[in-house]
């Protein structure tokens, strides 16, 4: 029956049931709209969805996967010295990453 449904879908290998479709979007606003109007879930940093968290429209799922890691970088001009606040921020971000990866 899975071939009757349009879009990308597949049968779950363990249960044999039709797996729920996944939606891919490269636009944060579109992802928020989809989550707000359906039973879908998405991945975002809390700062990206802060107004919706404060209003209670969105909630954070308590999920920690050890293999998940944020891929980020710090970009700054090579010919400029970093100010102490920038160095402190970078150190703080790395401390948070260490905490999160050890949960």
C-alpha positions as CSV (number, residue, x, y, z in Angstrom):
1,X,0.0,0.0,0.0
2,X,2.9,2.4,0.5
3,X,3.1,3.0,-3.2
4,X,-0.4,4.6,-3.1
5,X,0.8,7.5,-1.0
6,X,2.6,10.4,-2.8
7,X,6.1,11.6,-1.7
8,X,8.9,9.9,0.0
9,X,7.8,7.0,2.3
10,X,9.0,3.6,3.3
11,X,8.0,0.6,5.4
12,X,9.5,0.4,8.9
13,X,11.8,-2.6,8.9
14,X,11.0,-3.6,12.5
15,X,7.2,-3.2,12.5
16,X,6.4,-3.6,8.7
17,X,4.1,-0.5,9.0
18,X,4.2,2.5,6.8
19,X,6.7,4.9,8.4
20,X,5.6,8.5,9.0
21,X,6.8,10.8,6.2
22,X,9.6,13.2,6.9
23,X,9.5,16.8,5.8
24,X,12.7,18.6,4.9
25,X,12.9,22.3,4.7
26,X,15.8,24.7,4.6
27,X,13.8,27.5,6.0
28,X,13.4,28.0,9.8
29,X,10.1,29.9,9.4
30,X,8.6,27.1,7.3
31,X,9.7,24.5,9.9
32,X,8.1,26.5,12.7
33,X,4.9,26.8,10.7
34,X,4.8,23.1,10.0
35,X,5.4,22.2,13.7
36,X,2.8,24.8,14.8
37,X,0.1,23.4,12.6
38,X,0.7,19.7,12.9
39,X,2.0,16.9,15.1
40,X,5.4,17.1,13.6
41,X,8.6,17.9,15.5
42,X,11.8,19.6,14.5
43,X,15.3,20.5,15.7
44,X,16.2,24.0,16.8
45,X,18.3,25.7,19.4
46,X,16.2,27.3,22.2
47,X,17.2,30.8,21.2
48,X,15.7,30.2,17.7
49,X,12.3,29.4,19.1
50,X,12.4,31.4,22.3
51,X,9.1,33.4,21.8
52,X,7.2,30.2,21.1
53,X,8.7,28.5,24.2
54,X,7.8,31.5,26.4
55,X,4.2,31.5,25.0
56,X,3.9,27.8,25.6
57,X,3.1,27.1,22.0
58,X,6.3,24.9,21.7
59,X,7.9,22.6,24.2
60,X,11.3,21.0,24.4
61,X,11.4,17.2,24.2
62,X,13.7,15.8,26.8
63,X,15.9,13.9,24.4
64,X,19.7,13.4,24.6
65,X,21.5,11.4,22.0
66,X,25.2,11.0,22.8
67,X,26.1,10.9,19.1
68,X,24.5,14.2,18.4
69,X,26.9,17.1,18.3
70,X,26.5,20.7,17.2
71,X,28.7,21.5,14.3
72,X,29.8,25.1,14.7
73,X,32.7,27.4,14.2
74,X,33.9,30.8,15.2
75,X,34.8,33.2,12.4
76,X,36.9,36.3,13.0
77,X,39.4,38.3,11.1
78,X,42.9,36.9,11.2
79,X,44.5,40.4,11.3
80,X,42.4,41.5,14.4
81,X,43.0,40.4,18.0
82,X,40.0,39.0,19.7
83,X,38.7,41.1,22.6
84,X,38.5,39.5,26.0
85,X,34.7,39.2,25.8
86,X,34.9,37.3,22.5
87,X,37.4,34.9,24.0
88,X,35.2,34.4,27.1
89,X,32.2,33.7,24.8
90,X,34.1,31.1,22.9
91,X,35.2,29.5,26.1
92,X,31.7,29.5,27.4
93,X,30.3,27.9,24.3
94,X,32.9,25.1,24.5
95,X,32.1,24.5,28.2
96,X,28.4,24.2,27.3
97,X,29.2,21.7,24.5
98,X,31.3,19.7,27.0
99,X,28.4,19.6,29.4
100,X,25.8,18.6,26.8
101,X,28.0,15.8,25.3
102,X,28.4,14.3,28.8
103,X,24.6,14.1,29.6
